[in-house]
């Protein structure tokens, strides 16, 4: 993993004043995380849209917009339609795909392969993690190239990325997950809540739960609970709270108190 994995020249970046990420399902959720890291590191505004909506809109894009389309298969129909739509207007496009030689890979101006290997199950966990890593590399390269991050800072993030496989192996091997699942699987309604990037992670967590277990699940921005969804929470509800950002611990903590006051069981995922 190096900054050269995803290389933008200074001239190219100066031509972009906005990034649009377009995708479906899990790839869309990866795009939401990509928005957070690109805006935070590179200070470039990013919009994220569901491909099935984007293709029927009149988006405010110009020749200074970079369109990033994300798809595991490279054949996602709505995403491919969006790619063709923006190409008609001479917009720069970058595809992030897994399958070499796929339709999206062939038709985009530039392509980056995540190289996650064959996707065996619908849950597409390998591709999701690889998409996140590649979007992180894009953010790093943009930040370094446009002077928003020093090379030393970028290399520190790269070093952290290199540690991820080992950390994921350790997490998968933790027997605590099965013990927790055995006590919680009887819940018929499960809410995932989070703030900022944790809300994007909540959306993917909720989707994975639905796909794999067929249990009803929803994801909400934690601050929106009081604007309606909290009415659905009762003692039979499980609430999974994701809290990865220390600066937001107090906020997500207050949301946990809210749902506990209505009798919900709360599972916290944190650092």
C-alpha positions as CSV (number, residue, x, y, z in Angstrom):
1,X,0.0,0.0,0.0
2,X,1.5,3.3,-1.1
3,X,0.3,6.7,-2.1
4,X,1.0,5.7,-5.7
5,X,-1.8,3.2,-5.6
6,X,-4.2,6.0,-6.3
7,X,-2.3,8.9,-8.0
8,X,-3.9,12.2,-8.8
9,X,-1.6,14.9,-10.2
10,X,-1.8,18.5,-8.9
11,X,-3.2,19.6,-12.3
12,X,-6.0,17.1,-12.1
13,X,-7.0,18.1,-8.6
14,X,-7.0,21.7,-9.5
15,X,-9.5,20.8,-12.2
16,X,-11.9,19.3,-9.7
17,X,-14.0,21.5,-7.4
18,X,-16.4,18.7,-6.3
19,X,-16.6,14.9,-6.1
20,X,-19.8,12.9,-6.7
21,X,-19.9,9.3,-5.5
22,X,-22.6,7.1,-7.1
23,X,-23.4,3.6,-6.1
24,X,-26.0,1.1,-4.8
25,X,-26.5,-0.9,-1.6
26,X,-23.2,-1.7,0.2
27,X,-21.2,0.3,-2.3
28,X,-23.3,3.3,-1.5
29,X,-22.6,2.9,2.2
30,X,-18.9,2.7,1.4
31,X,-19.3,5.9,-0.5
32,X,-20.8,7.6,2.5
33,X,-17.7,6.8,4.5
34,X,-15.6,7.9,1.5
35,X,-17.4,11.3,1.6
36,X,-16.4,11.7,5.3
37,X,-12.7,10.9,4.8
38,X,-12.3,12.9,1.6
39,X,-13.9,16.0,3.0
40,X,-12.0,15.6,6.3
41,X,-8.6,15.0,4.8
42,X,-8.6,16.7,1.4
43,X,-11.2,19.5,2.1
44,X,-13.0,18.8,-1.2
45,X,-16.8,18.8,-1.1
46,X,-18.3,15.4,-1.8
47,X,-21.9,14.4,-2.7
48,X,-23.1,10.8,-2.5
49,X,-26.1,9.5,-4.3
50,X,-28.0,6.2,-4.8
51,X,-27.5,5.3,-8.4
52,X,-31.2,4.4,-8.9
53,X,-32.0,8.0,-7.9
54,X,-29.1,9.8,-9.6
55,X,-29.9,8.4,-13.0
56,X,-33.3,10.1,-13.1
57,X,-32.1,13.5,-11.6
58,X,-30.6,16.5,-13.2
59,X,-27.6,16.7,-10.9
60,X,-25.6,20.0,-10.5
61,X,-22.4,18.7,-12.1
62,X,-19.9,20.5,-14.3
63,X,-16.7,19.7,-16.2
64,X,-14.9,20.4,-12.8
65,X,-16.8,17.5,-11.1
66,X,-15.2,14.1,-10.6
67,X,-17.7,11.2,-10.7
68,X,-16.7,8.1,-8.8
69,X,-18.8,5.1,-9.4
70,X,-18.5,2.1,-7.0
71,X,-19.6,-1.4,-7.8
72,X,-18.4,-4.8,-6.7
73,X,-19.5,-6.6,-9.8
74,X,-18.9,-3.8,-12.3
75,X,-22.3,-4.7,-13.8
76,X,-24.7,-3.0,-11.5
77,X,-27.4,-1.8,-13.9
78,X,-28.3,1.5,-12.2
79,X,-24.7,2.5,-11.6
80,X,-23.8,1.7,-15.2
81,X,-26.6,3.8,-16.4
82,X,-25.4,6.7,-14.3
83,X,-21.9,6.3,-15.7
84,X,-23.2,6.5,-19.3
85,X,-25.3,9.5,-18.4
86,X,-22.4,11.6,-17.2
87,X,-20.1,10.5,-20.0
88,X,-22.5,12.1,-22.4
89,X,-21.6,15.5,-20.8
90,X,-17.8,14.9,-20.9
91,X,-17.5,14.5,-17.1
92,X,-14.4,12.8,-15.7
93,X,-15.2,9.4,-14.3
94,X,-13.4,7.0,-12.0
95,X,-14.7,3.5,-11.4
96,X,-13.9,1.4,-8.3
97,X,-14.8,-2.2,-9.1
98,X,-13.7,-5.7,-8.2
99,X,-14.3,-7.6,-11.5
100,X,-11.6,-7.1,-14.1
101,X,-13.0,-6.3,-17.6
102,X,-16.6,-5.6,-16.3
103,X,-18.8,-3.2,-18.2
104,X,-18.2,-0.3,-15.7
105,X,-14.5,-0.9,-15.7
106,X,-14.4,-0.8,-19.6
107,X,-16.6,2.3,-19.9
108,X,-15.2,4.6,-17.2
109,X,-12.4,7.0,-18.1
110,X,-10.2,5.6,-15.3
111,X,-10.6,2.4,-13.2
112,X,-9.2,1.2,-9.9
113,X,-9.6,-2.5,-9.0
114,X,-10.1,-3.4,-5.4
115,X,-8.7,-7.0,-6.0
116,X,-10.8,-8.5,-3.2
117,X,-11.2,-11.9,-5.0
118,X,-14.4,-13.7,-5.9
119,X,-17.4,-12.6,-3.8
120,X,-19.0,-15.8,-2.6
121,X,-22.0,-14.5,-0.5
122,X,-24.5,-11.7,-1.0
123,X,-23.2,-10.0,2.1
124,X,-20.1,-8.8,0.2
125,X,-18.0,-8.1,3.3
126,X,-14.6,-8.4,1.5
127,X,-15.6,-5.9,-1.2
128,X,-17.0,-3.5,1.3
129,X,-13.8,-3.4,3.4
130,X,-11.7,-3.1,0.2
131,X,-13.8,-0.3,-1.1
132,X,-13.3,1.6,2.2
133,X,-9.6,1.1,2.0
134,X,-9.4,2.3,-1.6
135,X,-11.6,5.4,-0.9
136,X,-9.3,6.1,2.1
137,X,-6.2,5.9,-0.3
138,X,-8.0,8.3,-2.6
139,X,-8.6,10.7,0.2
140,X,-5.0,10.4,1.3
141,X,-3.6,11.1,-2.1
142,X,-5.9,14.1,-2.6
143,X,-4.9,15.5,0.8
144,X,-1.2,15.0,0.1
145,X,-1.3,16.3,-3.4
146,X,-3.2,19.5,-2.6
147,X,-1.1,20.3,0.4
148,X,-3.7,19.6,3.1
149,X,-1.5,16.8,4.6
150,X,2.2,16.3,4.9
151,X,3.9,13.2,3.6
152,X,4.7,12.2,7.2
153,X,1.1,12.4,8.2
154,X,0.0,10.5,5.1
155,X,2.5,7.7,5.8
156,X,1.3,7.4,9.4
157,X,-2.2,6.7,8.1
158,X,-0.7,4.2,5.6
159,X,1.0,2.4,8.4
160,X,-2.3,2.2,10.3
161,X,-4.0,0.8,7.1
162,X,-1.3,-1.9,6.9
163,X,-2.3,-3.1,10.4
164,X,-5.9,-3.6,9.5
165,X,-5.7,-7.3,8.3
166,X,-4.1,-8.4,11.5
167,X,-6.6,-6.4,13.6
168,X,-9.6,-7.9,11.7
169,X,-8.2,-11.4,12.2
170,X,-8.0,-10.8,15.9
171,X,-11.6,-9.5,16.0
172,X,-13.0,-12.5,14.0
173,X,-11.3,-14.8,16.4
174,X,-12.9,-13.2,19.5
175,X,-15.4,-15.8,21.0
176,X,-17.3,-13.0,22.7
177,X,-19.4,-12.4,19.5
178,X,-21.1,-15.8,19.5
179,X,-21.9,-15.4,23.2
180,X,-23.5,-12.0,22.6
181,X,-25.4,-13.2,19.5
182,X,-26.8,-16.2,21.5
183,X,-28.4,-13.8,24.0
184,X,-29.7,-11.3,21.4
185,X,-30.9,-13.3,18.4
186,X,-34.5,-13.5,19.7
187,X,-35.1,-9.8,19.2
188,X,-37.4,-9.1,16.2
189,X,-36.6,-5.4,15.8
190,X,-33.1,-4.1,15.9
191,X,-32.1,-0.5,15.5
192,X,-28.5,0.6,14.6
193,X,-27.6,4.2,15.6
194,X,-24.5,6.3,15.2
195,X,-23.3,9.8,14.4
196,X,-21.2,11.2,11.6
197,X,-19.2,8.3,10.0
198,X,-20.8,5.9,12.6
199,X,-24.2,6.6,11.0
200,X,-22.8,5.3,7.7
201,X,-21.4,2.2,9.4
202,X,-24.8,1.7,11.1
203,X,-26.5,1.7,7.7
204,X,-24.2,-1.1,6.5
205,X,-24.5,-3.0,9.7
206,X,-28.3,-2.9,9.5
207,X,-28.2,-4.0,5.8
208,X,-25.9,-6.9,6.7
209,X,-28.2,-8.1,9.5
210,X,-31.2,-8.1,7.2
211,X,-29.4,-9.9,4.4
212,X,-27.9,-12.6,6.7
213,X,-30.5,-13.2,9.4
214,X,-33.8,-11.9,7.9
215,X,-34.4,-10.0,11.1
216,X,-36.1,-6.6,10.8
217,X,-33.5,-3.8,11.2
218,X,-33.3,-0.1,10.6
219,X,-30.4,2.4,10.9
220,X,-30.9,6.0,12.1
221,X,-28.7,9.0,12.7
222,X,-28.7,9.0,16.5
223,X,-29.7,12.6,16.8
224,X,-32.9,11.9,14.8
225,X,-34.3,9.3,17.2
226,X,-36.3,11.9,19.1
227,X,-37.9,13.0,15.8
228,X,-40.2,10.0,15.5
229,X,-38.3,6.7,15.5
230,X,-38.1,6.5,19.3
231,X,-41.8,5.9,19.4
232,X,-41.1,2.4,18.0
233,X,-38.7,1.4,20.7
234,X,-40.0,-0.9,23.5
235,X,-38.6,-3.6,25.9
236,X,-38.4,-6.1,23.0
237,X,-36.2,-3.8,20.9
238,X,-32.4,-4.2,20.6
239,X,-30.4,-1.0,19.8
240,X,-26.9,-1.3,18.5
241,X,-25.0,1.9,19.2
242,X,-21.8,2.5,17.2
243,X,-19.4,4.9,18.9
244,X,-16.0,5.2,17.3
245,X,-15.4,9.0,17.7
246,X,-14.4,10.1,21.3
247,X,-15.6,13.7,20.6
248,X,-19.1,12.3,20.1
249,X,-19.2,9.9,23.1
250,X,-21.4,12.3,25.2
251,X,-23.9,12.7,22.4
252,X,-24.3,9.1,21.6
253,X,-24.4,8.4,25.3
254,X,-27.4,10.6,25.7
255,X,-29.1,8.7,22.9
256,X,-28.4,5.4,24.7
257,X,-30.0,6.8,27.8
258,X,-33.1,7.8,25.8
259,X,-33.6,4.3,24.4
260,X,-32.9,2.6,27.7
261,X,-35.6,4.7,29.4
262,X,-38.0,3.0,27.0
263,X,-36.8,-0.4,28.1
264,X,-34.6,-1.3,25.1
265,X,-31.6,-3.5,25.3
266,X,-28.4,-1.6,24.2
267,X,-25.3,-3.1,22.6
268,X,-22.4,-0.7,22.2
269,X,-19.6,-1.1,19.7
270,X,-16.8,1.2,20.4
271,X,-13.0,1.5,20.4
